[in-house]
Amino acid sequence: MITYEEAFRRVMLYTKDFGTVSVPLMESVNCVLAETIYADRDFPPFNRSTKDGIALQHSAFETNEQVFKIEGIIGAGLAQQKLENPKSCLEIMTGAVVPAYADTIVMYEDIEIKDGYATVHTEPVKGQNIHLQGSDKKEGTVLLEKGIRISPAEIGILASVGKASVVVQKTPTVCVISTGDELVPVSEIPKPHQIRTSNVLSLKAALQKENITATHLHLNDNKKVIQAAVLKALTEYDVLLLSGGVSKGKFDFIPEVMDELGVEKVFHKVLQRPGKPFWFGVHEEYNAMVFSFPGNPVSTFSNYCVYFAPWLKNSMGLGVRDRFVVLKNDVEKHPILTLYIPAVLEWDGATLLAKTVANNGSGDLTSLAEIDGFVCLPPGEANYEKGAQVHFIPSK
C-alpha cells in the first residue's frame, strides 16, 4: 500500500496530450485554447467616440469660440467624416468614428442646442471622450495565450478578431462504468435490497463541466460479463472510470479482470480515507487509462476530485495549482492515513476559512451536496488545530 503523495505522483506520470481539434466559436466555451490569438488590427480600430454629443476642434476655444454651427450627425457604423471648419461641429453618437480634424468630444449634457447651433458653456479638455485608435492593443499584439480556459470574456475577444472556428485541446473519450447487482436505474423504484444508480451520474455530471460527454455502462456482478464489457471499452475509449468492485468482496472482480485483460497495475490501495482500495492502471496496447474507484459515494467522488480532476487538467495543459485554506475548527489526524475531510469555505474578510462537515462515512451521499471540497490532511501524531493552514481540494 502506497502513500497519497506517491499515488498522486504516479497518476501524474501518465498525463497525456490528446491532440487538438477545430470547433465552431460557440462550441469552444469552457474548452482549452490551443492556439495563440493575435490582434488582426488595432483595438479600437479607429478613434472612437465614447459619448453622445458633438465633435469639434479644441483650437476654436483659443479664440473664445463657444457657439458652433452643427453641420451634420455621425452615427456608429458610418465611414469617417471631415470637420474642416473650426467654427463648426458635428453631432456624434457613442461608438462612431471621430471625424478628421476633430480632436474633442463634448457630451450633450454639457451643451445647449438651438436653431442648428451648439453652445458650449465651459471649455472642455482637449482629447476628452475619445477612445484613441490602438490605445487598447496594437495590431499583431498577443490577445490570448494558448493553454487557457475559454470563458465568455474570451469568446468576445475571439469574435472580435474573426475567429469563427477555434483550435482547442481535445478531451479524452471516457466510459463511466458502474458495477453491482444492487443498482437500478434512476427511473425505477428500488426494492428493499436495492439502491438507485447515483455515483456514476455524479461522475458524468462532473465530466460535463469539463466538456466531456461520457458513456455510461452498468455491469452486474458476473465476471465473464464484466470482462467482455471492459475489454470492449478498453478498445473504444481513452479513459475508463469505474465505481465499485475493487475491494476484497467475493464479487469484487475488477482487479482480477484488469490483470487478465493485460491492464498494467500501477498501484492498488492507497493509505488514505476515504478510498483506500483505489486501483489505477494503463493498457499500453490500447493506450487506455483505468481509474477504478471504490463504490461508496464519498470514496468515488473524493477520489475523482483528488486524482482524476488534476490528471485531466495536466493533460489539457492547464496545470494544477495547489490551494490552501485555514481551518476554522480543530481536526483529528490519523496516524498512518491521509484524510480527505468534507468542508465548506467562508471568508472572514481577509482569510479563506474551511469548516469541516461531519458525515456518516464514505457511504453518506447526501453530505456531498453541502460541501465546497475536501481538506487534505497528511498523517501524523499531533492533531490539526484551528488556524492551521492545510491543502484544499475543490469539488465544485
Sequence and secondary structure as in RCSB ss.txt:
>XXXX:A:sequence
MITYEEAFRRVMLYTKDFGTVSVPLMESVNCVLAETIYADRDFPPFNRSTKDGIALQHSAFETNEQVFKIEGIIG
AGLAQQKLENPKSCLEIMTGAVVPAYADTIVMYEDIEIKDGYATVHTEPVKGQNIHLQGSDKKEGTVLLEKGIRI
SPAEIGILASVGKASVVVQKTPTVCVISTGDELVPVSEIPKPHQIRTSNVLSLKAALQKENITATHLHLNDNKKV
IQAAVLKALTEYDVLLLSGGVSKGKFDFIPEVMDELGVEKVFHKVLQRPGKPFWFGVHEEYNAMVFSFPGNPVST
FSNYCVYFAPWLKNSMGLGVRDRFVVLKNDVEKHPILTLYIPAVLEWDGATLLAKTVANNGSGDLTSLAEIDGFV
CLPPGEANYEKGAQVHFIPSK
>XXXX:A:secstr
 EEHHHHHHHHHTT     EEEEEGGG TTSBB S EE SS BSSS EE SSEEEE GGGGGGT  EEEEEEEE 
TTS   B   TTEEEEE TT B  BT  EEEEGGGEEEETTEEEESS   TTTTEE TTSSB TT EEE SSSB 
 HHHHHHHHHTT SEEEEE    EEEEEE TTEE TTS   TT EE  HHHHHHHHHHTTT   EEEEE S HHH
HHHHHHHHHHH SEEEEES  SSSTT  HHHHHHHTT EEEEE EEEES TT EEEEETTTTEEEEEE SSHHHH
HHHIIIIIHHHHHHHTT     EEEEESS B   SS EEEEEEEEEE SSSEEEEE   SSTT GGGGGG SEEE
EE   SS B TT EEEEEE  
